[in-house]
Amino acid sequence: PGYDAEASLSPDGKKMLFTSMRNGDLDLYVMDLKTGETKQITNALGYDGGAWCSPDGKKIVWRASRPKTEAEVKEYKELLAQGLVAPTNMEIFVANADGSAIKQVSNFGQANWAPTFMPDSKRIIFASNHEYKRGFPFNLYTINGDGTGITKISRDKGFDAFPMFSPDGKKIAFSSNRNNGGTRDTNVFVADWQE
């Protein structure tokens, strides 16, 4: 019972990453799909979710909140008791595929989320509003796995998020509310990717 969601598969299709509330907090778990054996791989207080494996299967990337002050912890726990989170302050984290060597990649403040590895399994692409005090727009950025080399990729004045690469790395798909005629519609876009 509870929240088991935000699942993704390892490149070989043998493991599943997912977020669960089974321990009372929103943490990441990895499950062996053949045996059903499940291992918790995060345990810090805060939301951990939206995890993806690198194309080479060696690393994982996800978004996380880490409430620190007494007020932040209180707010997080009160929202969690209602089955909610406030996705306004999240950072990007990476680890080895087994959950070891967890490292925070971004430290920009605001909402840094929807991360996924790029085809080289080293760099990460993600959505963020960190450049904008009012919390909007969201643009796409790339960053090295060690937190260096941030590069702004999109410059729309709305919402660009959920980037994903084609298996051959030649196309990128993402969601955006650009060209929506002033409505709230969000659509999927595909673009050629060139380095």
N, CA, C and O atoms as a DFTB+ gen file, in Angstrom:
780 C
 N C O
     1  1       0.844      -1.214       0.000
     2  2       0.000       0.000       0.000
     3  2       0.875       1.257       0.000
     4  3       1.969       1.261       0.563
     5  1       0.385       2.313      -0.631
     6  2       1.150       3.552      -0.672
     7  2       1.584       3.895      -2.069
     8  3       0.987       3.448      -3.048
     9  1       2.626       4.692      -2.157
    10  2       3.088       5.244      -3.421
    11  2       4.258       4.437      -3.957
    12  3       5.340       4.467      -3.370
    13  1       4.073       3.726      -5.045
    14  2       5.132       3.100      -5.833
    15  2       4.957       3.640      -7.246
    16  3       3.980       3.300      -7.913
    17  1       5.881       4.471      -7.715
    18  2       5.680       5.137      -9.007
    19  2       7.016       5.600      -9.575
    20  3       8.080       5.293      -9.037
    21  1       6.935       6.345     -10.676
    22  2       8.097       6.974     -11.316
    23  2       9.137       5.929     -11.709
    24  3      10.329       6.110     -11.459
    25  1       8.693       4.849     -12.316
    26  2       9.577       3.727     -12.647
    27  2      10.280       3.912     -13.986
    28  3       9.725       4.498     -14.916
    29  1      11.488       3.413     -14.071
    30  2      12.232       3.329     -15.327
    31  2      13.055       2.041     -15.290
    32  3      13.303       1.482     -14.221
    33  1      13.471       1.582     -16.461
    34  2      14.189       0.322     -16.568
    35  2      15.663       0.536     -16.873
    36  3      16.045       1.520     -17.506
    37  1      16.483      -0.398     -16.415
    38  2      17.897      -0.394     -16.777
    39  2      18.002      -0.710     -18.274
    40  3      17.089      -1.311     -18.840
    41  1      19.107      -0.312     -18.918
    42  2      19.246      -0.563     -20.360
    43  2      19.120      -2.037     -20.747
    44  3      18.658      -2.345     -21.845
    45  1      19.520      -2.947     -19.866
    46  2      19.413      -4.371     -20.186
    47  2      18.035      -4.948     -19.852
    48  3      17.781      -6.125     -20.104
    49  1      17.144      -4.129     -19.287
    50  2      15.785      -4.559     -18.974
    51  2      15.675      -5.486     -17.778
    52  3      14.614      -6.069     -17.558
    53  1      16.731      -5.639     -17.001
    54  2      16.717      -6.573     -15.873
    55  2      16.358      -5.922     -14.537
    56  3      15.940      -6.613     -13.607
    57  1      16.516      -4.611     -14.433
    58  2      16.264      -3.910     -13.173
    59  2      15.287      -2.768     -13.401
    60  3      15.202      -2.203     -14.491
    61  1      14.551      -2.444     -12.340
    62  2      13.628      -1.316     -12.386
    63  2      13.973      -0.364     -11.250
    64  3      14.108      -0.782     -10.100
    65  1      14.115       0.915     -11.575
    66  2      14.271       1.978     -10.586
    67  2      12.896       2.561     -10.329
    68  3      12.120       2.742     -11.268
    69  1      12.579       2.857      -9.085
    70  2      11.295       3.494      -8.800
    71  2      11.344       4.228      -7.479
    72  3      12.239       4.009      -6.663
    73  1      10.373       5.103      -7.277
    74  2      10.208       5.854      -6.036
    75  2       9.108       5.195      -5.229
    76  3       8.076       4.802      -5.771
    77  1       9.334       5.077      -3.928
    78  2       8.334       4.457      -3.062
    79  2       8.289       5.148      -1.704
    80  3       9.270       5.728      -1.238
    81  1       7.103       5.062      -1.085
    82  2       6.878       5.577       0.275
    83  2       6.913       4.441       1.289
    84  3       6.557       4.656       2.448
    85  1       7.324       3.257       0.902
    86  2       7.215       2.083       1.780
    87  2       7.939       2.224       3.107
    88  3       7.614       1.506       4.053
    89  1       8.913       3.129       3.209
    90  2       9.610       3.324       4.486
    91  2       9.145       4.592       5.212
    92  3       9.702       4.957       6.247
    93  1       8.112       5.269       4.659
    94  2       7.617       6.495       5.276
    95  2       8.178       7.765       4.667
    96  3       7.738       8.859       5.019
    97  1       9.138       7.646       3.760
    98  2       9.694       8.798       3.047
    99  2       9.746       8.427       1.569
   100  3       9.646       7.248       1.230
   101  1       9.898       9.394       0.699
   102  2       9.961       9.145      -0.742
   103  2      11.405       8.859      -1.146
   104  3      12.196       9.778      -1.358
   105  1      11.734       7.576      -1.247
   106  2      13.090       7.156      -1.566
   107  2      13.125       6.335      -2.843
   108  3      12.095       5.884      -3.345
   109  1      14.356       6.148      -3.366
   110  2      14.561       5.337      -4.562
   111  2      14.845       3.894      -4.180
   112  3      15.499       3.602      -3.179
   113  1      14.327       3.005      -5.016
   114  2      14.536       1.574      -4.862
   115  2      14.917       0.992      -6.214
   116  3      14.556       1.538      -7.257
   117  1      15.641      -0.104      -6.194
   118  2      15.939      -0.854      -7.407
   119  2      15.434      -2.277      -7.194
   120  3      15.673      -2.885      -6.150
   121  1      14.728      -2.800      -8.205
   122  2      14.161      -4.145      -8.121
   123  2      14.715      -5.008      -9.242
   124  3      14.756      -4.591     -10.399
   125  1      15.140      -6.215      -8.886
   126  2      15.504      -7.216      -9.880
   127  2      14.195      -7.783     -10.415
   128  3      13.431      -8.381      -9.657
   129  1      13.924      -7.610     -11.691
   130  2      12.630      -8.001     -12.249
   131  2      12.430      -9.511     -12.319
   132  3      11.291      -9.976     -12.365
   133  1      13.500     -10.277     -12.327
   134  2      13.368     -11.734     -12.372
   135  2      13.053     -12.304     -10.989
   136  3      12.188     -13.168     -10.849
   137  1      13.767     -11.811      -9.964
   138  2      13.609     -12.368      -8.614
   139  2      12.640     -11.570      -7.747
   140  3      12.110     -12.087      -6.764
   141  1      12.410     -10.302      -8.113
   142  2      11.578      -9.434      -7.277
   143  2      12.329      -8.833      -6.102
   144  3      11.762      -8.049      -5.340
   145  1      13.605      -9.192      -5.944
   146  2      14.409      -8.641      -4.851
   147  2      14.500      -7.121      -5.001
   148  3      14.827      -6.609      -6.071
   149  1      14.206      -6.417      -3.916
   150  2      14.156      -4.958      -3.943
   151  2      15.118      -4.387      -2.911
   152  3      15.181      -4.855      -1.775
   153  1      15.868      -3.364      -3.326
   154  2      16.855      -2.736      -2.450
   155  2      16.618      -1.228      -2.422
   156  3      16.499      -0.594      -3.471
   157  1      16.550      -0.662      -1.223
   158  2      16.446       0.788      -1.066
   159  2      17.818       1.388      -1.332
   160  3      18.816       0.925      -0.779
   161  1      17.879       2.441      -2.195
   162  2      19.194       3.000      -2.524
   163  2      19.369       4.452      -2.099
   164  3      20.476       4.980      -2.205
   165  1      18.320       5.118      -1.622
   166  2      18.479       6.429      -0.985
   167  2      17.798       6.372       0.371
   168  3      16.850       5.615       0.578
   169  1      18.301       7.193       1.298
   170  2      17.695       7.208       2.624
   171  2      17.747       8.557       3.318
   172  3      17.395       8.650       4.494
   173  1      18.176       9.607       2.623
   174  2      18.183      10.948       3.216
   175  2      16.756      11.498       3.212
   176  3      15.986      11.226       2.291
   177  1      16.410      12.263       4.231
   178  2      15.082      12.861       4.301
   179  2      14.868      13.779       3.100
   180  3      15.712      14.620       2.791
   181  1      13.739      13.612       2.432
   182  2      13.394      14.429       1.275
   183  2      12.926      13.548       0.136
   184  3      13.071      12.326       0.162
   185  1      12.367      14.197      -0.853
   186  2      11.843      13.503      -2.029
   187  2      12.981      13.078      -2.935
   188  3      13.849      13.890      -3.257
   189  1      12.994      11.808      -3.358
   190  2      13.896      11.285      -4.377
   191  2      13.031      10.676      -5.464
   192  3      12.233       9.781      -5.182
   193  1      13.168      11.138      -6.702
   194  2      12.314      10.598      -7.750
   195  2      12.803      10.894      -9.146
   196  3      13.808      11.576      -9.348
   197  1      12.059      10.357     -10.115
   198  2      12.369      10.593     -11.523
   199  2      13.721      10.037     -11.934
   200  3      14.443      10.671     -12.704
   201  1      14.073       8.863     -11.432
   202  2      15.406       8.294     -11.696
   203  2      15.491       7.614     -13.056
   204  3      14.531       7.010     -13.533
   205  1      16.673       7.730     -13.669
   206  2      16.974       7.100     -14.957
   207  2      18.377       6.521     -14.912
   208  3      19.257       7.052     -14.234
   209  1      18.576       5.450     -15.624
   210  2      19.908       4.856     -15.788
   211  2      20.639       5.536     -16.939
   212  3      20.019       6.041     -17.876
   213  1      21.947       5.541     -16.854
   214  2      22.747       6.000     -17.992
   215  2      22.666       4.944     -19.096
   216  3      22.425       3.773     -18.803
   217  1      22.861       5.331     -20.350
   218  2      22.792       4.360     -21.445
   219  2      23.738       3.173     -21.279
   220  3      23.433       2.072     -21.737
   221  1      24.902       3.389     -20.617
   222  2      25.831       2.274     -20.408
   223  2      25.482       1.438     -19.175
   224  3      26.145       0.439     -18.897
   225  1      24.441       1.841     -18.435
   226  2      23.968       1.081     -17.284
   227  2      24.803       1.218     -16.027
   228  3      24.542       0.521     -15.046
   229  1      25.806       2.098     -16.022
   230  2      26.712       2.204     -14.878
   231  2      26.276       3.220     -13.822
   232  3      26.691       3.120     -12.667
   233  1      25.457       4.184     -14.196
   234  2      25.081       5.274     -13.282
   235  2      23.568       5.467     -13.288
   236  3      22.860       4.980     -14.169
   237  1      23.097       6.194     -12.278
   238  2      21.712       6.651     -12.250
   239  2      21.708       8.153     -11.955
   240  3      22.634       8.684     -11.343
   241  1      20.660       8.814     -12.399
   242  2      20.478      10.241     -12.149
   243  2      19.038      10.446     -11.703
   244  3      18.136       9.752     -12.172
   245  1      18.815      11.408     -10.787
   246  2      17.459      11.687     -10.314
   247  2      17.390      13.092      -9.746
   248  3      18.399      13.788      -9.631
   249  1      16.176      13.494      -9.395
   250  2      15.929      14.788      -8.760
   251  2      15.616      14.538      -7.289
   252  3      15.028      13.516      -6.934
   253  1      16.015      15.481      -6.439
   254  2      15.778      15.289      -5.010
   255  2      15.640      16.611      -4.294
   256  3      16.259      17.608      -4.665
   257  1      14.816      16.604      -3.260
   258  2      14.760      17.733      -2.328
   259  2      15.465      17.302      -1.054
   260  3      15.420      16.128      -0.686
   261  1      16.102      18.219      -0.393
   262  2      16.779      17.926       0.858
   263  2      16.450      19.028       1.869
   264  3      17.240      19.954       2.054
   265  1      15.289      18.931       2.522
   266  2      14.951      19.955       3.521
   267  2      15.992      19.961       4.633
   268  3      16.370      18.911       5.154
   269  1      16.450      21.161       4.989
   270  2      17.529      21.266       5.958
   271  2      17.109      21.968       7.250
   272  3      17.383      21.473       8.343
   273  1      16.456      23.104       7.130
   274  2      16.082      23.841       8.333
   275  2      14.890      23.170       9.012
   276  3      14.187      22.355       8.413
   277  1      14.685      23.529      10.258
   278  2      13.552      22.972      11.001
   279  2      12.228      23.284      10.292
   280  3      11.340      22.434      10.221
   281  1      12.105      24.507       9.771
   282  2      10.874      24.907       9.065
   283  2      10.697      24.102       7.779
   284  3       9.584      23.679       7.466
   285  1      11.788      23.884       7.025
   286  2      11.707      23.101       5.788
   287  2      11.320      21.654       6.072
   288  3      10.503      21.075       5.356
   289  1      11.905      21.070       7.117
   290  2      11.582      19.688       7.483
   291  2      10.119      19.582       7.898
   292  3       9.422      18.644       7.509
   293  1       9.661      20.545       8.687
   294  2       8.262      20.553       9.140
   295  2       7.316      20.633       7.946
   296  3       6.354      19.870       7.866
   297  1       7.582      21.557       7.013
   298  2       6.733      21.699       5.828
   299  2       6.740      20.425       4.992
   300  3       5.688      19.972       4.540
   301  1       7.929      19.841       4.784
   302  2       8.043      18.621       3.989
   303  2       7.208      17.498       4.604
   304  3       6.445      16.830       3.906
   305  1       7.355      17.296       5.905
   306  2       6.640      16.209       6.583
   307  2       5.128      16.444       6.591
   308  3       4.354      15.495       6.458
   309  1       4.703      17.702       6.746
   310  2       3.265      17.996       6.723
   311  2       2.669      17.721       5.341
   312  3       1.585      17.146       5.238
   313  1       3.363      18.124       4.288
   314  2       2.890      17.848       2.930
   315  2       2.899      16.349       2.641
   316  3       1.962      15.824       2.039
   317  1       3.952      15.666       3.069
   318  2       4.076      14.236       2.850
   319  2       2.920      13.479       3.511
   320  3       2.417      12.503       2.956
   321  1       2.508      13.926       4.683
   322  2       1.389      13.288       5.386
   323  2       0.090      13.399       4.586
   324  3      -0.834      12.608       4.777
   325  1       0.028      14.393       3.684
   326  2      -1.144      14.577       2.820
   327  2      -0.933      13.944       1.443
   328  3      -1.775      14.077       0.555
   329  1       0.195      13.257       1.274
   330  2       0.510      12.653      -0.020
   331  2       0.985      13.666      -1.042
   332  3       0.788      13.479      -2.243
   333  1       1.613      14.743      -0.574
   334  2       2.050      15.831      -1.450
   335  2       3.530      16.141      -1.252
   336  3       4.116      15.798      -0.225
   337  1       4.123      16.791      -2.244
   338  2       5.444      17.398      -2.121
   339  2       5.381      18.758      -2.800
   340  3       4.540      18.987      -3.670
   341  1       6.272      19.658      -2.402
   342  2       6.382      20.964      -3.054
   343  2       7.609      20.907      -3.961
   344  3       8.735      20.966      -3.468
   345  1       7.417      20.795      -5.268
   346  2       8.548      20.600      -6.178
   347  2       9.260      21.897      -6.551
   348  3       9.669      22.074      -7.699
   349  1       9.407      22.798      -5.591
   350  2       9.971      24.107      -5.891
   351  2      11.466      24.212      -5.612
   352  3      12.113      25.152      -6.075
   353  1      12.026      23.257      -4.860
   354  2      13.453      23.302      -4.557
   355  2      14.029      21.896      -4.670
   356  3      14.049      21.136      -3.702
   357  1      14.493      21.569      -5.860
   358  2      15.060      20.248      -6.125
   359  2      16.394      20.401      -6.841
   360  3      16.609      21.348      -7.598
   361  1      17.274      19.457      -6.585
   362  2      18.580      19.444      -7.237
   363  2      18.786      18.089      -7.916
   364  3      18.041      17.139      -7.677
   365  1      19.803      18.023      -8.758
   366  2      20.125      16.815      -9.514
   367  2      21.200      16.025      -8.759
   368  3      22.198      16.587      -8.307
   369  1      20.976      14.713      -8.632
   370  2      21.913      13.814      -7.967
   371  2      22.276      12.668      -8.913
   372  3      21.488      12.301      -9.784
   373  1      23.477      12.105      -8.734
   374  2      23.903      10.917      -9.464
   375  2      24.472       9.907      -8.474
   376  3      24.856      10.261      -7.359
   377  1      24.520       8.652      -8.891
   378  2      25.123       7.579      -8.100
   379  2      25.502       6.457      -9.050
   380  3      25.123       6.457     -10.221
   381  1      26.251       5.507      -8.528
   382  2      26.474       4.275      -9.270
   383  2      25.143       3.544      -9.367
   384  3      24.227       3.818      -8.592
   385  1      25.030       2.626     -10.306
   386  2      23.761       1.930     -10.551
   387  2      23.243       1.193      -9.320
   388  3      22.035       0.992      -9.190
   389  1      24.128       0.790      -8.419
   390  2      23.698       0.081      -7.207
   391  2      23.343       1.035      -6.062
   392  3      23.013       0.592      -4.961
   393  1      23.411       2.357      -6.328
   394  2      23.081       3.343      -5.311
   395  2      24.270       3.834      -4.511
   396  3      24.112       4.713      -3.664
   397  1      25.446       3.298      -4.749
   398  2      26.638       3.747      -4.017
   399  2      27.181       5.041      -4.623
   400  3      26.850       5.401      -5.752
   401  1      28.012       5.723      -3.858
   402  2      28.701       6.948      -4.297
   403  2      27.726       8.041      -4.740
   404  3      27.887       8.621      -5.813
   405  1      26.717       8.319      -3.914
   406  2      25.746       9.380      -4.224
   407  2      26.456      10.730      -4.212
   408  3      27.241      11.031      -3.314
   409  1      26.159      11.537      -5.235
   410  2      26.774      12.859      -5.353
   411  2      25.746      13.859      -5.863
   412  3      25.035      13.584      -6.829
   413  1      25.667      15.010      -5.222
   414  2      24.816      16.099      -5.705
   415  2      25.543      16.801      -6.844
   416  3      26.686      17.234      -6.692
   417  1      24.868      16.909      -7.990
   418  2      25.476      17.504      -9.179
   419  2      25.174      18.996      -9.274
   420  3      26.072      19.794      -9.541
   421  1      23.931      19.375      -9.059
   422  2      23.551      20.786      -9.163
   423  2      23.387      21.397      -7.773
   424  3      23.124      20.702      -6.792
   425  1      23.549      22.708      -7.721
   426  2      23.330      23.444      -6.483
   427  2      22.875      24.846      -6.860
   428  3      23.472      25.842      -6.452
   429  1      21.802      24.902      -7.652
   430  2      21.353      26.162      -8.218
   431  2      20.180      26.777      -7.465
   432  3      19.879      27.956      -7.648
   433  1      19.512      25.991      -6.618
   434  2      18.296      26.481      -5.986
   435  2      17.143      26.402      -6.980
   436  3      17.358      26.197      -8.175
   437  1      15.946      26.560      -6.493
   438  2      14.724      26.469      -7.279
   439  2      14.495      25.050      -7.783
   440  3      14.891      24.095      -7.115
   441  1      13.866      24.886      -8.943
   442  2      13.457      23.553      -9.413
   443  2      14.362      23.070     -10.547
   444  3      14.253      23.532     -11.683
   445  1      15.240      22.148     -10.226
   446  2      16.119      21.490     -11.197
   447  2      15.647      20.049     -11.250
   448  3      15.768      19.325     -10.261
   449  1      15.111      19.616     -12.386
   450  2      14.407      18.333     -12.408
   451  2      14.364      17.744     -13.809
   452  3      14.933      18.301     -14.748
   453  1      13.681      16.609     -13.937
   454  2      13.551      15.864     -15.194
   455  2      14.920      15.578     -15.806
   456  3      15.118      15.793     -17.002
   457  1      15.877      15.090     -14.988
   458  2      17.199      14.817     -15.549
   459  2      17.257      13.463     -16.251
   460  3      16.549      12.525     -15.888
   461  1      18.094      13.388     -17.237
   462  2      18.424      12.112     -17.877
   463  2      19.839      12.226     -18.428
   464  3      20.311      13.319     -18.740
   465  1      20.503      11.093     -18.543
   466  2      21.846      11.106     -19.103
   467  2      21.780      11.327     -20.608
   468  3      20.826      10.926     -21.275
   469  1      22.803      11.966     -21.114
   470  2      22.953      12.125     -22.551
   471  2      23.545      10.837     -23.114
   472  3      23.973       9.981     -22.339
   473  1      23.583      10.670     -24.426
   474  2      24.054       9.416     -25.024
   475  2      25.457       8.988     -24.603
   476  3      25.771       7.799     -24.654
   477  1      26.317       9.935     -24.186
   478  2      27.685       9.578     -23.784
   479  2      27.771       8.991     -22.375
   480  3      28.851       8.587     -21.943
   481  1      26.645       8.939     -21.649
   482  2      26.578       8.413     -20.270
   483  2      27.418       9.224     -19.283
   484  3      27.657       8.772     -18.164
   485  1      27.866      10.409     -19.682
   486  2      28.678      11.253     -18.802
   487  2      27.969      12.559     -18.460
   488  3      27.965      13.001     -17.311
   489  1      27.376      13.161     -19.474
   490  2      26.691      14.430     -19.258
   491  2      25.204      14.191     -18.994
   492  3      24.663      13.130     -19.304
   493  1      24.567      15.194     -18.421
   494  2      23.158      15.120     -18.030
   495  2      22.432      16.291     -18.683
   496  3      22.972      17.392     -18.789
   497  1      21.211      16.040     -19.115
   498  2      20.342      17.116     -19.590
   499  2      19.158      17.169     -18.635
   500  3      18.646      16.132     -18.213
   501  1      18.725      18.382     -18.294
   502  2      17.654      18.547     -17.313
   503  2      16.916      19.854     -17.548
   504  3      17.363      20.706     -18.315
   505  1      15.783      20.001     -16.878
   506  2      14.992      21.235     -16.944
   507  2      15.226      22.039     -15.672
   508  3      15.424      21.475     -14.596
   509  1      15.200      23.351     -15.807
   510  2      15.418      24.198     -14.637
   511  2      14.820      25.584     -14.834
   512  3      14.683      26.075     -15.954
   513  1      14.469      26.197     -13.709
   514  2      14.036      27.593     -13.696
   515  2      15.009      28.444     -12.881
   516  3      14.655      29.546     -12.462
   517  1      16.219      27.955     -12.651
   518  2      17.142      28.595     -11.710
   519  2      17.603      29.992     -12.125
   520  3      18.077      30.750     -11.279
   521  1      17.478      30.346     -13.383
   522  2      17.910      31.677     -13.821
   523  2      16.839      32.746     -13.610
   524  3      17.087      33.932     -13.828
   525  1      15.661      32.325     -13.187
   526  2      14.532      33.248     -13.161
   527  2      13.946      33.343     -11.757
   528  3      13.429      32.360     -11.228
   529  1      14.027      34.522     -11.159
   530  2      13.579      34.742      -9.782
   531  2      12.103      34.387      -9.584
   532  3      11.727      33.901      -8.517
   533  1      11.272      34.619     -10.587
   534  2       9.838      34.367     -10.415
   535  2       9.471      32.896     -10.622
   536  3       8.304      32.519     -10.511
   537  1      10.487      32.059     -10.927
   538  2      10.240      30.630     -11.045
   539  2       9.782      30.175     -12.411
   540  3       9.371      29.025     -12.564
   541  1       9.839      31.028     -13.394
   542  2       9.386      30.691     -14.739
   543  2      10.096      31.622     -15.696
   544  3      10.279      32.789     -15.349
   545  1      10.502      31.201     -16.853
   546  2      10.251      29.956     -17.559
   547  2      11.182      28.817     -17.126
   548  3      12.106      29.003     -16.335
   549  1      10.897      27.627     -17.679
   550  2      11.760      26.462     -17.539
   551  2      12.466      26.247     -18.870
   552  3      11.830      26.217     -19.923
   553  1      13.776      26.099     -18.814
   554  2      14.564      25.808     -20.006
   555  2      15.369      24.530     -19.788
   556  3      15.454      24.013     -18.673
   557  1      15.956      24.032     -20.872
   558  2      16.786      22.831     -20.808
   559  2      18.257      23.224     -20.720
   560  3      18.705      24.178     -21.356
   561  1      18.999      22.459     -19.909
   562  2      20.421      22.698     -19.687
   563  2      21.150      21.358     -19.735
   564  3      20.570      20.313     -19.440
   565  1      22.425      21.399     -20.110
   566  2      23.285      20.228     -19.968
   567  2      24.340      20.556     -18.919
   568  3      24.693      21.716     -18.706
   569  1      24.838      19.495     -18.265
   570  2      25.860      19.661     -17.240
   571  2      26.678      18.376     -17.198
   572  3      26.157      17.290     -17.451
   573  1      27.946      18.506     -16.882
   574  2      28.791      17.326     -16.695
   575  2      28.382      16.610     -15.415
   576  3      27.816      17.224     -14.511
   577  1      28.665      15.323     -15.338
   578  2      28.316      14.531     -14.171
   579  2      28.975      14.985     -12.884
   580  3      28.536      14.609     -11.797
   581  1      30.039      15.800     -12.993
   582  2      30.700      16.321     -11.792
   583  2      30.200      17.720     -11.414
   584  3      30.727      18.340     -10.490
   585  1      29.175      18.219     -12.134
   586  2      28.600      19.523     -11.811
   587  2      29.231      20.698     -12.535
   588  3      28.832      21.840     -12.307
   589  1      30.197      20.452     -13.393
   590  2      30.837      21.536     -14.143
   591  2      30.193      21.661     -15.525
   592  3      29.442      20.787     -15.960
   593  1      30.506      22.769     -16.201
   594  2      30.162      22.923     -17.609
   595  2      28.687      23.060     -17.913
   596  3      28.211      22.471     -18.884
   597  1      27.937      23.822     -17.112
   598  2      26.510      23.996     -17.418
   599  2      26.356      24.796     -18.705
   600  3      27.020      25.812     -18.907
   601  1      25.465      24.316     -19.573
   602  2      25.198      24.972     -20.851
   603  2      23.695      25.057     -21.053
   604  3      22.984      24.061     -20.922
   605  1      23.220      26.246     -21.371
   606  2      21.792      26.450     -21.641
   607  2      21.496      25.975     -23.059
   608  3      22.175      26.372     -24.006
   609  1      20.474      25.120     -23.204
   610  2      20.142      24.533     -24.496
   611  2      18.926      25.202     -25.129
   612  3      18.948      25.514     -26.320
   613  1      17.871      25.426     -24.357
   614  2      16.669      26.055     -24.916
   615  2      16.483      27.432     -24.302
   616  3      16.953      27.714     -23.200
   617  1      15.787      28.278     -25.043
   618  2      15.604      29.657     -24.595
   619  2      14.172      30.133     -24.802
   620  3      13.929      31.312     -25.060
   621  1      13.243      29.217     -24.688
   622  2      11.848      29.581     -24.855
   623  2      11.381      30.336     -23.614
   624  3      11.963      30.190     -22.539
   625  1      10.344      31.133     -23.761
   626  2       9.841      31.926     -22.626
   627  2       8.747      31.206     -21.862
   628  3       8.050      31.816     -21.051
   629  1       8.588      29.900     -22.116
   630  2       7.547      29.129     -21.454
   631  2       8.112      27.962     -20.681
   632  3       8.890      28.137     -19.744
   633  1       7.711      26.765     -21.083
   634  2       8.028      25.541     -20.358
   635  2       8.644      24.526     -21.305
   636  3       7.976      24.052     -22.225
   637  1       9.907      24.186     -21.092
   638  2      10.579      23.103     -21.797
   639  2      11.063      22.117     -20.741
   640  3      11.761      22.510     -19.807
   641  1      10.703      20.844     -20.876
   642  2      11.097      19.859     -19.863
   643  2      11.022      18.446     -20.435
   644  3      10.692      18.259     -21.606
   645  1      11.327      17.465     -19.610
   646  2      11.256      16.034     -19.912
   647  2      12.055      15.658     -21.166
   648  3      11.513      15.013     -22.063
   649  1      13.335      16.051     -21.244
   650  2      14.131      15.699     -22.427
   651  2      14.501      14.220     -22.438
   652  3      14.768      13.627     -21.392
   653  1      14.515      13.638     -23.625
   654  2      14.892      12.237     -23.826
   655  2      15.577      12.116     -25.181
   656  3      15.161      12.752     -26.149
   657  1      16.613      11.311     -25.250
   658  2      17.316      11.090     -26.507
   659  2      16.859       9.802     -27.176
   660  3      16.467       8.846     -26.507
   661  1      16.912       9.788     -28.504
   662  2      16.698       8.544     -29.244
   663  2      17.881       7.622     -28.953
   664  3      18.952       8.102     -28.580
   665  1      17.709       6.311     -29.115
   666  2      18.806       5.380     -28.814
   667  2      20.106       5.685     -29.565
   668  3      21.192       5.432     -29.043
   669  1      20.007       6.224     -30.783
   670  2      21.226       6.536     -31.536
   671  2      21.794       7.923     -31.211
   672  3      22.837       8.301     -31.744
   673  1      21.111       8.688     -30.336
   674  2      21.595       9.997     -29.917
   675  2      21.437      11.097     -30.946
   676  3      21.951      12.197     -30.743
   677  1      20.740      10.838     -32.048
   678  2      20.618      11.834     -33.108
   679  2      19.390      12.730     -32.968
   680  3      19.313      13.782     -33.602
   681  1      18.436      12.317     -32.145
   682  2      17.208      13.094     -31.955
   683  2      16.977      13.309     -30.467
   684  3      17.359      12.484     -29.637
   685  1      16.352      14.420     -30.151
   686  2      15.933      14.684     -28.780
   687  2      14.433      14.968     -28.809
   688  3      13.939      15.700     -29.667
   689  1      13.730      14.383     -27.867
   690  2      12.303      14.662     -27.687
   691  2      12.161      15.402     -26.367
   692  3      12.883      15.114     -25.412
   693  1      11.240      16.349     -26.308
   694  2      10.996      17.077     -25.074
   695  2       9.579      17.616     -25.094
   696  3       8.953      17.716     -26.149
   697  1       9.081      17.960     -23.923
   698  2       7.753      18.559     -23.806
   699  2       7.900      20.063     -23.710
   700  3       8.846      20.570     -23.106
   701  1       6.953      20.775     -24.311
   702  2       7.005      22.230     -24.285
   703  2       5.605      22.794     -24.478
   704  3       4.741      22.177     -25.101
   705  1       5.410      23.982     -23.927
   706  2       4.142      24.660     -24.205
   707  2       4.327      25.790     -25.217
   708  3       3.468      26.664     -25.340
   709  1       5.433      25.773     -25.929
   710  2       5.644      26.746     -27.019
   711  2       4.608      26.508     -28.127
   712  3       4.087      25.401     -28.261
   713  1       4.324      27.503     -28.888
   714  2       3.420      27.411     -30.041
   715  2       2.026      26.900     -29.681
   716  3       1.375      26.258     -30.506
   717  1       1.561      27.174     -28.468
   718  2       0.259      26.638     -28.056
   719  2      -0.872      27.649     -28.183
   720  3      -1.978      27.414     -27.696
   721  1      -0.597      28.775     -28.838
   722  2      -1.646      29.759     -29.078
   723  2      -2.176      30.422     -27.810
   724  3      -3.316      30.886     -27.785
   725  1      -1.356      30.471     -26.758
   726  2      -1.774      31.113     -25.515
   727  2      -2.594      30.223     -24.596
   728  3      -3.080      30.682     -23.562
   729  1      -2.753      28.961     -24.957
   730  2      -3.497      28.027     -24.097
   731  2      -2.533      27.419     -23.074
   732  3      -1.378      27.835     -22.983
   733  1      -2.995      26.463     -22.329
   734  2      -2.132      25.758     -21.377
   735  2      -1.632      24.432     -21.934
   736  3      -1.074      23.626     -21.190
   737  1      -1.821      24.195     -23.218
   738  2      -1.419      22.933     -23.835
   739  2       0.095      22.744     -23.765
   740  3       0.866      23.673     -24.005
   741  1       0.492      21.539     -23.435
   742  2       1.883      21.118     -23.495
   743  2       1.952      19.980     -24.501
   744  3       1.164      19.036     -24.439
   745  1       2.899      20.075     -25.427
   746  2       3.012      19.095     -26.499
   747  2       4.418      18.508     -26.541
   748  3       5.335      19.022     -25.901
   749  1       4.577      17.434     -27.295
   750  2       5.868      16.783     -27.464
   751  2       6.510      17.294     -28.751
   752  3       5.860      17.382     -29.793
   753  1       7.782      17.626     -28.659
   754  2       8.557      18.105     -29.800
   755  2       9.737      17.187     -30.022
   756  3      10.278      16.628     -29.067
   757  1      10.145      17.022     -31.269
   758  2      11.324      16.243     -31.628
   759  2      12.233      17.143     -32.442
   760  3      11.784      17.853     -33.343
   761  1      13.518      17.106     -32.114
   762  2      14.478      17.940     -32.837
   763  2      15.734      17.133     -33.129
   764  3      16.065      16.194     -32.405
   765  1      16.427      17.509     -34.193
   766  2      17.738      16.925     -34.468
   767  2      18.701      17.391     -33.387
   768  3      18.623      18.538     -32.947
   769  1      19.609      16.521     -32.949
   770  2      20.611      16.892     -31.945
   771  2      21.978      16.905     -32.615
   772  3      22.396      15.925     -33.232
   773  1      22.664      18.037     -32.481
   774  2      24.015      18.150     -33.019
   775  2      24.899      18.749     -31.942
   776  3      24.519      19.707     -31.268
   777  1      26.080      18.175     -31.790
   778  2      27.041      18.700     -30.811
   779  2      27.756      19.893     -31.398
   780  3      28.609      20.486     -30.738
